[in-house]
Amino acid sequence: MKTFPFYFILFVFLISSCKDYQENKSSALFDGKTFNGFEGDTLETWRIEDGSIVGGSLNETVPNNDFLCTDRSFENFSLKLKIKLIGHDGFINSGIQFRSNRLKDPAYEMTGYQADWGEDYWASLYDESRRNMTLMEPDSLQVLQWIKIDDWNDYEILAENRRIRLYINGHQTVDYTELDESIPQSGLIGFQIHGGGKAQVAFKDITIKELE
C-alpha cells in the first residue's frame, strides 16, 4: 500500500487551508500607540490617548470637518471598532468614511460613503461631499434603544461588492446596495470629527478583515 500520495495531498491541503486562514483573518488597523498607517492633522486635531484615536475639542468649537485617513485603499472588508462621541454646544457629529478619497479643495474634506454617528444620524449611511444625502437610515426610535449615548459603542461596517451593511452593538441598521455603477467601490478609510460644535470623538479596538 502506497501512502505517500495520500499524505502529500493532505499536506498540500493543510498548507492551503492555513494560507486561506492567514489571508482572511482580522488584523489591527491601529496599533494603539502610533499613527502608523494613517495620515492627517496629528499636531492639532488628532491625538492618541489611552490606546484610542481622539479628535476634536470640548473647549473650543471645531472649525471644520477633519479626517484622519488610512494611507492605503480598501475594497471589500469587515471593519470593526468602538466609537465614543461626547460634546455640547453646536453640532455634535462624527463618522467613519470608507471607499472614500480626500478632496483637493477644501483639502481637509473627504468624499465617499460615511457610516454616520450623531444625533439624528445614529448608525445611518451618508454620502459625504458627493450626493450629500443620507442613503439609508434605521428607525429613529429603534436605534435609540440600541446605542449608548456618551459611551462606547461597537460599530461594524461590512462592505461586500456593491452591498453595504452597518451594525451597531450587534444590531443591523443599514442594508444598502449601490445601484449607481459610476460610484467607486474602493478607497480610503477615514475617521471624522465634524465641524461646528464643541465635540470630541474617540475610536479604539480597530480591526479589519479584508474579503476576497
Helices and strands as residue ranges (DSSP letters): H 4-24, E 27-28, E 38-39, E 46-49, E 52-56, E 66-70, E 77-90, E 93-102, E 110-118, E 125-128, E 133-136, H 140-146, E 153-160, E 163-168, E 171-177, E 188-193, E 197-210
